[in-house]
């Protein structure tokens, strides 16, 4: 009897040691990394099969029983994972329980228009192009914003996503982020700003965003446009004209273009254009709703990225002669 007990005990010890060694042993893989996608509702047995099918040399039955006996099988999270060479059964389960998905990222840049945003999403690594072929109106319908213009409605930032995620899901996140930033900026707006709604603030911020890349100039540029709006003076800003020209703009803005009437031509039409012309960032939103205190009505680029501001037309013309015409 003692002999039998000893044999059984030795077998159990050997099994335990062998199991421990297996749990710490890197699993063989044919490539440096493999992708593993787990759908919601996948059973531990199905998951073990998927790991093998993904390219990991492992006995599914052993992996299945490890999942079960660990007591963590129900904690495994659905998602897209990247398994790299050197992964062990222990580190694999830890990754799946923690939900350490294989994340990619895409950056939406301040000042981009909707077309540039979509091009960035088309080039994004492992992002599913569900919006491909949809019009801007259809895209907004798909993300739950029917009737809302697509331009300017997405917050410029860096967004991470799991491999195989939908670009529509990312756009929905970016739209919610813009809503949040706009809501905060509007609630904290300075008294007396000439814009009457968050939507108008978004339009003005997009113009401020496109007019300069120098953050220190944005509050004064916003002040110029705010002063003009108060007295009914046309904004006369080139970026709105360029936006209205669309594909017709060849990189050279001519006098004829300034006279070509479109809903976005602020030389021919008073007030703000009907939609934003780009994605404004946080500083542009803040500038639009906190313009610098000034009486300036004009500005001209100095040629070094900064602008010269003037309160009268005569002063502005002298600045134009100095900085633009070299006089």
C-alpha positions as CSV (number, residue, x, y, z in Angstrom):
1,X,0.0,0.0,0.0
2,X,2.8,2.3,0.9
3,X,4.5,1.5,-2.4
4,X,1.4,2.4,-4.3
5,X,1.0,5.6,-2.4
6,X,4.6,6.5,-3.1
7,X,4.2,5.8,-6.8
8,X,1.1,8.0,-7.0
9,X,2.7,10.8,-5.0
10,X,5.8,10.7,-7.2
11,X,3.6,10.8,-10.3
12,X,1.7,13.8,-9.0
13,X,4.9,15.6,-8.1
14,X,6.3,14.9,-11.6
15,X,3.1,16.1,-13.1
16,X,3.1,19.3,-11.0
17,X,6.7,20.0,-11.8
18,X,6.1,19.3,-15.5
19,X,3.1,21.6,-15.5
20,X,5.0,24.4,-13.8
21,X,7.8,24.1,-16.3
22,X,5.3,24.1,-19.2
23,X,3.6,27.2,-17.9
24,X,6.9,29.1,-17.9
25,X,8.2,27.7,-21.2
26,X,8.0,30.0,-24.2
27,X,5.5,28.7,-26.8
28,X,6.9,28.0,-30.2
29,X,5.7,30.4,-33.0
30,X,6.5,30.3,-36.7
31,X,6.8,34.1,-36.9
32,X,7.9,36.9,-34.6
33,X,4.3,37.8,-33.7
34,X,0.8,36.6,-34.5
35,X,-2.6,38.3,-34.2
36,X,-5.4,36.9,-32.1
37,X,-8.9,38.2,-32.2
38,X,-11.3,37.2,-29.5
39,X,-15.0,37.8,-30.1
40,X,-17.4,38.3,-27.2
41,X,-18.9,35.0,-26.0
42,X,-15.9,32.9,-27.1
43,X,-15.6,29.8,-24.8
44,X,-12.3,28.8,-23.3
45,X,-12.2,25.7,-25.5
46,X,-12.8,27.8,-28.6
47,X,-10.1,30.3,-27.5
48,X,-7.5,27.5,-27.0
49,X,-8.3,26.3,-30.6
50,X,-7.9,29.9,-31.9
51,X,-4.5,30.3,-30.3
52,X,-3.3,27.3,-32.2
53,X,-4.9,28.4,-35.4
54,X,-3.3,31.8,-35.1
55,X,0.1,30.2,-35.4
56,X,1.1,29.2,-31.9
57,X,2.5,25.6,-31.5
58,X,0.4,24.5,-28.5
59,X,-1.9,21.6,-27.6
60,X,-5.4,23.2,-27.4
61,X,-6.5,20.7,-24.7
62,X,-3.6,21.7,-22.4
63,X,-4.2,25.3,-22.9
64,X,-8.0,24.8,-22.3
65,X,-7.4,23.0,-19.0
66,X,-4.9,25.6,-17.9
67,X,-7.5,28.3,-18.5
68,X,-10.1,26.3,-16.6
69,X,-8.0,25.3,-13.6
70,X,-6.5,28.8,-13.2
71,X,-10.0,30.1,-12.2
72,X,-9.6,33.0,-14.5
73,X,-11.2,31.7,-17.7
74,X,-14.3,33.9,-17.2
75,X,-12.1,37.0,-16.8
76,X,-10.6,36.8,-20.3
77,X,-11.6,39.9,-22.3
78,X,-12.6,40.0,-25.9
79,X,-10.4,42.1,-28.1
80,X,-7.6,42.1,-30.6
81,X,-4.2,40.9,-29.3
82,X,-0.7,40.6,-30.6
83,X,1.2,37.6,-29.3
84,X,5.0,38.0,-29.6
85,X,7.7,35.4,-29.7
86,X,8.6,34.4,-26.1
87,X,5.0,34.4,-24.8
88,X,4.4,31.7,-22.2
89,X,1.1,30.1,-21.2
90,X,1.3,32.2,-18.0
91,X,2.0,35.5,-19.8
92,X,-0.6,34.7,-22.4
93,X,-3.4,34.3,-19.8
94,X,-2.2,37.4,-18.0
95,X,-2.4,39.4,-21.2
96,X,-5.9,38.2,-22.0
97,X,-7.2,38.8,-18.4
98,X,-5.8,42.3,-18.3
99,X,-7.2,43.1,-21.7
100,X,-3.8,44.2,-23.0
101,X,-4.9,44.6,-26.6
102,X,-2.6,45.4,-29.5
103,X,-3.2,49.1,-29.9
104,X,-2.3,51.3,-32.8
105,X,-2.6,55.1,-32.9
106,X,-3.5,57.9,-35.4
107,X,-3.0,61.6,-35.0
108,X,-5.6,64.1,-36.2
109,X,-3.8,67.4,-36.7
110,X,-5.1,70.9,-35.8
111,X,-6.2,72.8,-38.9
112,X,-7.0,69.7,-41.0
113,X,-10.2,69.7,-42.9
114,X,-12.5,66.7,-43.1
115,X,-10.9,65.4,-46.3
116,X,-7.5,65.4,-44.8
117,X,-8.8,63.7,-41.7
118,X,-10.4,60.9,-43.8
119,X,-7.1,60.5,-45.7
120,X,-5.3,60.0,-42.4
121,X,-7.8,57.3,-41.4
122,X,-7.4,55.5,-44.7
123,X,-3.7,55.3,-44.1
124,X,-4.0,54.3,-40.5
125,X,-2.5,50.9,-39.6
126,X,-5.1,48.1,-39.1
127,X,-8.1,50.5,-38.9
128,X,-11.1,49.0,-40.6
129,X,-12.4,51.5,-43.3
130,X,-16.1,51.2,-42.7
131,X,-16.6,54.8,-43.8
132,X,-15.1,54.2,-47.2
133,X,-17.4,55.3,-50.0
134,X,-19.7,57.2,-47.7
135,X,-20.4,60.9,-48.2
136,X,-19.7,63.3,-45.3
137,X,-23.5,63.4,-44.6
138,X,-23.6,59.6,-44.5
139,X,-20.7,59.4,-42.2
140,X,-22.4,61.8,-39.8
141,X,-25.6,59.7,-40.0
142,X,-23.6,56.6,-39.2
143,X,-22.0,58.1,-36.0
144,X,-25.4,59.4,-34.8
145,X,-25.1,63.0,-35.9
146,X,-27.6,63.3,-38.7
147,X,-27.8,66.8,-40.2
148,X,-24.6,68.0,-38.5
149,X,-21.9,69.3,-40.9
150,X,-18.8,67.0,-40.7
151,X,-16.3,69.9,-41.1
152,X,-14.7,70.9,-37.8
153,X,-16.7,68.5,-35.6
154,X,-13.8,66.2,-34.6
155,X,-11.2,67.1,-32.0
156,X,-7.6,67.0,-33.1
157,X,-5.7,64.7,-30.9
158,X,-3.9,61.3,-30.9
159,X,-6.3,58.4,-30.7
160,X,-5.4,54.8,-29.9
161,X,-7.5,51.9,-31.2
162,X,-7.4,48.1,-31.2
163,X,-6.3,46.4,-34.4
164,X,-9.4,45.9,-36.7
165,X,-11.4,48.6,-35.0
166,X,-13.9,50.6,-37.2
167,X,-12.9,54.1,-38.4
168,X,-16.5,55.1,-37.6
169,X,-16.0,54.2,-33.9
170,X,-12.9,56.4,-33.9
171,X,-14.7,59.2,-35.5
172,X,-17.5,58.9,-32.9
173,X,-14.9,59.2,-30.2
174,X,-13.3,62.3,-31.8
175,X,-16.7,63.9,-32.2
176,X,-17.6,63.3,-28.5
177,X,-14.2,64.8,-27.6
178,X,-14.9,68.0,-29.6
179,X,-18.3,68.2,-27.9
180,X,-16.7,68.1,-24.5
181,X,-14.0,70.6,-25.3
182,X,-16.5,73.0,-26.9
183,X,-18.9,72.7,-24.0
184,X,-16.2,73.5,-21.5
185,X,-14.9,76.5,-23.6
186,X,-18.4,77.8,-24.1
187,X,-19.2,77.6,-20.4
188,X,-16.1,79.6,-19.6
189,X,-16.4,82.2,-22.4
190,X,-15.5,85.8,-21.7
191,X,-18.4,88.2,-21.4
192,X,-19.3,90.2,-24.5
193,X,-18.0,87.8,-27.1
194,X,-19.9,88.4,-30.4
195,X,-20.6,84.7,-31.2
196,X,-24.1,83.6,-30.1
197,X,-23.8,79.9,-29.8
198,X,-21.2,77.1,-29.4
199,X,-21.6,76.3,-33.1
200,X,-20.7,79.9,-34.0
201,X,-17.7,79.7,-31.6
202,X,-16.6,76.5,-33.4
203,X,-16.7,78.3,-36.8
204,X,-14.8,81.3,-35.5
205,X,-12.2,79.1,-33.8
206,X,-11.6,77.2,-37.1
207,X,-10.8,80.5,-38.9
208,X,-8.5,81.5,-36.1
209,X,-6.8,78.1,-36.4
210,X,-6.2,78.5,-40.1
211,X,-5.0,82.1,-39.9
212,X,-1.8,81.5,-37.9
213,X,0.4,78.7,-36.6
214,X,1.8,81.0,-33.8
215,X,-0.1,80.4,-30.6
216,X,0.8,83.9,-29.2
217,X,-1.0,85.6,-32.0
218,X,-4.3,83.7,-31.8
219,X,-6.0,85.9,-29.1
220,X,-5.2,89.0,-31.2
221,X,-6.4,87.5,-34.4
222,X,-9.6,86.4,-32.6
223,X,-9.9,90.0,-31.4
224,X,-9.7,91.4,-34.9
225,X,-12.5,89.1,-36.1
226,X,-14.6,89.7,-33.0
227,X,-14.2,93.5,-33.4
228,X,-15.3,93.2,-37.0
229,X,-18.3,91.0,-36.1
230,X,-19.4,93.6,-33.6
231,X,-19.5,96.5,-36.1
232,X,-20.8,94.4,-39.0
233,X,-17.6,94.6,-41.0
234,X,-16.8,91.7,-43.3
235,X,-14.2,89.3,-42.0
236,X,-12.3,89.2,-45.3
237,X,-10.1,86.2,-44.4
238,X,-8.4,84.2,-47.1
239,X,-8.7,80.7,-45.6
240,X,-12.5,80.9,-45.9
241,X,-12.2,81.8,-49.5
242,X,-9.8,78.9,-50.1
243,X,-12.1,76.5,-48.4
244,X,-15.0,77.7,-50.5
245,X,-13.0,77.1,-53.7
246,X,-12.4,73.5,-52.8
247,X,-10.7,71.5,-55.5
248,X,-10.6,74.6,-57.7
249,X,-7.9,76.2,-55.5
250,X,-4.5,75.6,-57.2
251,X,-2.3,77.0,-54.4
252,X,-2.4,80.6,-55.8
253,X,-5.1,82.9,-54.5
254,X,-6.0,85.5,-57.1
255,X,-8.1,88.6,-57.0
256,X,-10.8,86.9,-59.1
257,X,-11.0,84.2,-56.3
258,X,-11.7,86.9,-53.7
259,X,-14.7,88.0,-55.9
260,X,-16.0,84.5,-56.6
261,X,-19.0,84.3,-54.3
262,X,-19.5,81.1,-52.3
263,X,-21.1,80.6,-48.9
264,X,-17.6,80.7,-47.3
265,X,-16.3,83.8,-49.1
266,X,-16.0,86.3,-46.3
267,X,-15.0,89.0,-48.8
268,X,-18.4,88.9,-50.5
269,X,-20.6,87.9,-47.5
270,X,-20.9,89.4,-44.1
271,X,-20.8,87.5,-40.8
272,X,-19.4,84.0,-40.2
273,X,-19.5,81.3,-42.9
274,X,-22.1,78.5,-42.5
275,X,-19.7,75.8,-41.2
276,X,-16.2,75.5,-39.8
277,X,-13.4,75.3,-42.3
278,X,-11.1,73.0,-40.3
279,X,-10.6,71.3,-37.0
280,X,-9.7,73.9,-34.3
281,X,-7.5,72.8,-31.4
282,X,-7.9,73.8,-27.8
283,X,-5.9,77.0,-28.0
284,X,-7.9,78.2,-31.0
285,X,-11.2,77.5,-29.1
286,X,-9.9,79.4,-26.1
287,X,-8.8,82.4,-28.3
288,X,-12.2,82.6,-30.1
289,X,-14.0,82.8,-26.7
290,X,-11.3,84.8,-24.9
291,X,-10.1,87.3,-27.5
292,X,-7.4,89.7,-26.5
293,X,-8.6,93.2,-25.4
294,X,-7.8,95.4,-28.4
295,X,-9.3,97.8,-31.0
296,X,-7.4,96.1,-33.9
297,X,-9.4,95.6,-37.1
298,X,-6.6,94.5,-39.4
299,X,-3.5,92.3,-39.4
300,X,-0.9,91.3,-42.0
301,X,1.7,88.5,-41.9
302,X,5.3,89.8,-41.2
303,X,6.8,86.8,-43.1
304,X,8.3,85.2,-40.0
305,X,5.1,83.5,-38.8
306,X,3.9,86.4,-36.8
307,X,1.5,89.2,-37.7
308,X,1.3,92.9,-37.4
309,X,-2.0,94.3,-36.0
310,X,-3.5,97.7,-36.9
311,X,-6.5,99.7,-35.7
312,X,-6.9,101.9,-38.8
313,X,-6.8,101.2,-42.5
314,X,-4.0,103.7,-43.1
315,X,-1.8,102.0,-40.5
316,X,-2.7,98.6,-42.1
317,X,-1.7,99.8,-45.6
318,X,1.6,101.0,-44.3
319,X,2.2,97.6,-42.7
320,X,1.2,95.9,-46.0
321,X,3.7,98.0,-47.9
322,X,6.4,97.2,-45.4
323,X,5.9,93.4,-44.9
324,X,4.3,92.3,-48.2
325,X,5.6,94.7,-50.8
326,X,9.0,95.4,-49.4
327,X,8.6,99.2,-49.3
